[in-house]
Amino acid sequence: MQLQQAKETVLEAVNQLVTAKLVARTWGNISCRVGSDQFLITPSGKAYDRLTMDQLVLVSCPDLSYTGSIKPSSEKAIHALVYQYKPKVACVIHTHQEMASLASLLGGKLAVPEHDGNLMGTCIHTARYGLPGTRQLRCQVQRVLNQGAKSALLMANHGALCYGASLDETFLSAAVLERICRQLVFSRSPLLKTLEGKKQIMLLAEKHESGTIAWNTTIAGVLKSFCTQLMYRKADCRYILLLVSEEVLAVTKTMDRVYAYLDDFAQIAGPSIAVLHPHASIPSSAFHTDALLCKEYGALCMGSSKADAEAVAMLVQKNCKAALFGLGIPAVQPLAWLDTQVMRFVYKHSYAKRAEEDSRM
């Protein structure tokens, strides 16, 4: 693929990923092969809804070198591995799609229905967990590529890697992977299948530059008390959304705290989030996260922008499903406490600040 064509293809893929909600914030990445030993990839920490061609980064496959001041995605090495092991692959996308992320918690290999075998192979391999952007994750991805992962693989507690000879084929792999994973997840967790339904997200409060707060007039008194405390004690909290879904409500009825099963949740929402009883006081630790669960009401999702709060809501919904998926399945476990702390720290002190600076430009 020529460079200009690759730029157009990557931007087209970015728009498709955002529209399909296969990524949250800047997590997830896309690349296209350029020539025999280079690939064009999305940058690190840049908002996808404002991405331009000159922000895409050309990377060398052999040594991962690049020129310019814009850093490529931290997952560039796993893209390079795919191009190395799959000479016919032209596009690679790394998604955080919901059902594939849940299925990744099981580990091992997932059987592929016979009618999907031509595209997906006989099974979907899962790479063991490694912190994002680390050598450990690269080694685990390399291991399953060596095992013959045909057009997609899962990364435990993280998401999926899909690839193909064209952008259309790559997105088809992602869609088929999601369908296969949905069938598997529902077969292992009838509870999740029973709960699946519509979710509602509404704006509860918005803090203006003047410091005044605009309230949703339908907000319940209990929620207004929580929101008031959050608005005034969290400097980066300007928007609060209420997420209501059957899965979130089910979690508030059965758990006192929800831990991070997925690393995008740990990064963007927090290592764990508290479940509050109505009229309870907010614990001090809760002011360091960007979500709270409220029994009988749903999830309070916070952000410095409405888009940030919406991303938190998306991840809370997915992680609540993961927590319910883990009920009765010993293999499904939360991430290690130290890993979640490291990811949250890096996100708050690197990616989030970079995104905030970009939004001001």
C-alpha positions in Angstrom: 0.0 0.0 0.0 1.3 3.5 -0.9 1.7 6.1 1.9 -1.2 8.3 0.9 -3.6 5.4 0.5 -2.5 4.1 3.9 -3.3 7.5 5.5 -6.8 7.5 4.0 -7.4 3.9 5.0 -6.3 4.5 8.6 -8.5 7.5 9.0 -11.4 5.6 7.5 -10.8 2.8 10.0 -10.6 5.3 12.9 -14.1 6.6 12.0 -15.5 3.1 11.8 -14.0 2.1 15.2 -15.4 5.2 16.9 -18.9 4.8 15.3 -19.0 1.1 16.2 -17.8 1.9 19.7 -15.1 -0.6 19.5 -12.7 1.7 21.3 -12.9 4.1 24.2 -11.0 7.4 24.5 -7.6 6.8 22.7 -7.5 3.1 23.6 -7.3 0.8 20.6 -5.2 1.4 17.5 -5.1 0.9 13.7 -2.3 0.4 11.3 -1.7 -0.3 7.6 1.3 -1.8 5.9 3.3 0.6 3.7 5.7 -1.1 1.3 7.6 -4.2 2.5 9.0 -3.1 5.8 7.0 -0.1 7.2 3.5 0.5 8.6 1.4 3.6 9.3 -0.2 3.7 12.8 -2.3 5.9 14.9 -0.5 8.1 17.5 -0.3 7.7 21.2 -2.8 9.6 23.3 -4.5 11.6 20.5 -8.3 11.9 20.5 -9.6 9.9 17.5 -12.5 12.3 16.8 -10.0 15.0 15.9 -7.3 12.9 14.3 -5.7 14.2 11.1 -3.4 12.7 8.5 -0.3 14.5 9.7 -0.7 12.9 13.2 -0.3 9.4 11.8 3.1 7.9 12.3 5.2 5.9 9.9 7.1 3.1 11.7 9.8 0.7 10.6 8.9 -3.0 11.1 12.4 -4.2 11.8 13.4 -1.8 14.6 10.2 0.2 15.4 12.0 3.5 14.6 10.1 6.5 13.4 10.7 10.2 12.7 9.1 13.3 14.0 7.8 14.5 17.4 4.5 12.6 17.5 4.8 9.2 19.2 3.2 6.2 17.6 0.9 3.9 19.6 2.5 2.2 22.5 1.3 -1.1 20.9 3.3 -0.6 17.7 5.4 -3.7 18.5 2.4 -6.1 18.4 1.4 -4.6 15.0 4.9 -5.1 13.7 4.7 -8.8 14.9 1.6 -9.3 12.8 3.2 -7.9 9.7 6.3 -10.0 10.3 4.3 -13.3 10.8 1.6 -12.5 8.2 3.1 -11.3 4.9 -0.3 -11.0 3.2 -1.8 -8.8 6.0 -2.4 -5.2 5.0 -4.3 -3.8 8.0 -4.3 -4.5 11.7 -6.8 -3.1 14.3 -6.6 -3.5 18.0 -10.1 -3.1 19.6 -11.6 -3.2 23.0 -14.9 -4.6 21.7 -17.1 -5.8 24.5 -17.8 -9.5 24.0 -14.3 -10.3 22.8 -12.9 -8.5 25.9 -15.2 -10.7 28.1 -14.2 -13.9 26.3 -10.6 -13.0 26.8 -11.1 -13.5 30.5 -11.4 -17.2 30.0 -8.0 -17.7 28.5 -7.0 -20.6 26.4 -8.5 -21.4 22.9 -12.0 -20.7 21.8 -13.6 -23.1 19.3 -14.7 -21.5 16.0 -17.9 -22.7 14.3 -17.3 -24.7 11.1 -19.0 -22.2 8.9 -16.5 -19.4 10.1 -13.4 -21.6 9.6 -12.3 -20.2 6.3 -12.0 -16.7 7.8 -11.1 -17.4 11.4 -9.4 -20.8 11.4 -10.2 -23.7 13.7 -9.9 -21.7 17.0 -9.3 -18.3 18.5 -6.1 -18.1 20.5 -5.8 -16.0 23.7 -2.5 -14.3 24.6 -1.8 -14.4 28.3 -2.0 -11.0 30.2 0.8 -8.4 30.0 0.6 -4.7 30.8 -0.1 -2.6 27.8 2.9 -1.7 25.7 5.3 -4.0 27.6 7.7 -6.7 26.4 5.7 -9.3 28.3 2.6 -8.5 26.2 4.6 -8.7 23.0 6.0 -12.1 23.9 2.6 -13.5 24.6 1.2 -12.2 21.3 4.2 -13.6 19.5 3.6 -17.0 21.1 0.0 -17.2 19.8 1.0 -15.9 16.4 3.5 -18.8 16.3 0.6 -21.2 17.1 -1.1 -20.1 13.9 -3.7 -17.5 14.9 -5.3 -16.9 11.5 -7.1 -13.6 11.4 -7.7 -12.6 15.0 -6.5 -13.2 18.5 -7.6 -12.2 22.0 -5.4 -10.6 24.6 -6.4 -11.6 28.1 -8.1 -8.9 30.2 -7.5 -6.4 27.4 -9.2 -6.9 24.0 -8.6 -8.2 20.5 -6.2 -8.0 17.6 -7.8 -8.4 14.2 -6.0 -8.4 10.8 -6.6 -9.1 7.1 -5.6 -8.5 3.5 -7.8 -5.4 3.4 -9.6 -3.0 5.7 -12.9 -4.7 4.9 -11.6 -8.1 5.6 -10.1 -6.9 8.9 -13.4 -5.4 10.1 -15.2 -8.6 9.0 -12.8 -10.5 11.2 -13.7 -8.2 14.1 -17.4 -8.6 13.5 -17.2 -12.4 13.3 -15.0 -12.5 16.3 -17.6 -10.6 18.3 -20.4 -12.9 17.2 -18.4 -16.0 18.2 -17.5 -14.5 21.6 -21.1 -13.4 22.2 -22.3 -16.9 21.7 -19.6 -18.3 24.0 -20.1 -15.7 26.8 -23.9 -16.3 26.8 -23.4 -20.1 26.8 -21.2 -19.8 29.9 -23.3 -17.1 31.6 -27.0 -17.5 31.2 -27.3 -14.6 33.7 -25.7 -12.1 31.3 -28.0 -13.3 28.5 -31.0 -12.8 30.7 -29.9 -9.3 31.8 -29.0 -8.0 28.3 -31.2 -5.1 27.3 -31.3 -1.4 26.8 -29.2 1.0 28.9 -29.9 4.6 29.6 -27.3 7.4 30.0 -28.4 10.9 31.2 -26.6 14.0 32.1 -27.0 14.8 35.8 -24.7 17.8 36.3 -22.4 20.1 34.4 -20.0 22.6 36.0 -19.5 25.8 34.1 -16.2 27.8 33.9 -17.7 30.2 36.4 -18.0 27.4 38.9 -21.8 27.3 38.9 -23.5 23.9 38.4 -26.3 23.2 36.0 -28.5 20.4 37.3 -30.8 18.0 35.6 -34.2 19.0 37.1 -35.3 15.3 37.4 -32.3 14.3 39.5 -33.2 12.5 42.7 -32.2 14.1 46.0 -29.8 11.3 47.0 -28.0 11.6 43.6 -27.8 15.4 43.9 -26.1 15.0 47.3 -23.5 12.6 45.8 -23.0 14.8 42.7 -22.5 18.0 44.8 -19.7 16.4 46.8 -18.0 15.0 43.7 -18.2 18.3 41.8 -16.6 20.3 44.6 -14.0 17.8 45.8 -12.8 16.4 42.4 -11.0 19.2 40.5 -11.2 17.4 37.2 -14.9 16.6 37.5 -17.0 18.8 35.3 -19.6 16.4 33.9 -21.5 13.6 35.7 -23.6 11.1 33.8 -26.0 8.5 35.3 -25.7 5.1 33.6 -28.7 2.8 34.2 -28.7 -0.8 32.9 -29.8 -4.2 34.1 -26.1 -5.3 34.4 -25.1 -2.3 36.5 -28.2 -2.6 38.8 -27.5 -6.4 39.2 -23.9 -5.6 40.3 -25.1 -3.0 42.9 -27.4 -5.7 44.4 -24.7 -8.4 44.8 -21.4 -6.6 45.3 -19.9 -3.9 47.7 -17.0 -3.0 45.4 -16.3 -3.8 41.7 -12.7 -4.6 40.8 -11.1 -4.1 37.4 -11.3 -7.1 35.2 -10.3 -5.2 32.1 -7.3 -2.9 31.9 -9.1 0.0 30.0 -11.4 0.2 33.0 -8.5 0.3 35.4 -6.9 3.1 33.4 -9.9 5.3 32.7 -12.4 4.6 35.6 -10.1 3.4 38.3 -8.6 0.2 39.8 -11.9 -0.5 41.6 -15.1 1.5 42.3 -17.2 1.5 45.4 -20.9 0.6 45.6 -22.7 3.2 47.8 -25.9 2.7 49.7 -28.4 5.5 49.5 -27.7 8.3 52.0 -24.2 6.9 52.8 -21.2 9.2 52.8 -18.7 9.0 50.0 -15.4 7.4 51.2 -12.3 9.5 50.6 -10.8 6.8 48.3 -13.8 7.2 45.9 -12.6 10.7 45.0 -9.6 9.2 43.2 -11.8 7.2 40.8 -14.1 8.4 37.9 -17.1 6.3 38.7 -19.3 5.2 41.6 -22.1 2.7 41.8 -25.2 3.6 43.7 -27.6 0.9 44.9 -31.0 1.3 43.3 -29.9 4.1 41.0 -27.0 3.0 38.7 -23.5 4.3 38.0 -22.2 7.9 38.4 -19.7 8.4 35.6 -17.4 11.5 35.7 -15.1 13.4 33.4 -13.6 16.7 32.6 -15.6 16.6 29.3 -18.9 15.0 28.4 -16.9 12.7 26.0 -14.7 11.6 28.9 -17.7 10.8 31.1 -19.3 8.9 28.2 -16.1 6.8 27.8 -16.2 6.0 31.6 -19.9 4.9 31.2 -19.0 2.6 28.4 -16.2 1.0 30.4 -18.3 0.7 33.6 -21.0 -1.2 31.6 -18.4 -3.6 30.1 -16.6 -4.1 33.5 -19.9 -4.8 35.3 -20.6 -7.4 32.7 -17.2 -8.9 33.3 -17.8 -9.0 37.1 -21.1 -10.8 36.5 -19.4 -13.1 34.0 -17.0 -14.1 36.7 -19.8 -15.4 39.0 -19.4 -19.1 39.1 -16.5 -19.2 36.7 -13.2 -19.6 38.7 -11.0 -18.8 35.6 -12.4 -15.3 35.4 -10.5 -13.2 37.8 -9.8 -9.4 38.3 -6.5 -8.0 37.4 -3.7 -7.9 40.0 -4.0 -4.9 42.3 -0.5 -3.6 41.5 -1.1 -3.8 37.8 -4.2 -1.7 38.1 -2.4 0.9 40.2 0.4 1.2 37.7 -2.0 1.6 34.8 -4.1 4.2 36.5 -1.0 6.2 37.5 0.3 6.1 33.9 -3.0 7.1 32.5 -3.6 10.0 34.8 -0.1 11.4 34.5 0.5 10.8 30.8 -2.3 9.9 28.5 -5.0 12.0 30.2 -2.9 15.1 30.4 -1.8 14.7 26.8 -5.4 14.4 25.7 -6.4 17.5 27.8 -3.6 19.5 26.2 -4.7 18.5 22.7 -8.3 19.5 23.4 -7.2 23.0 24.2 -5.3 23.4 20.9 
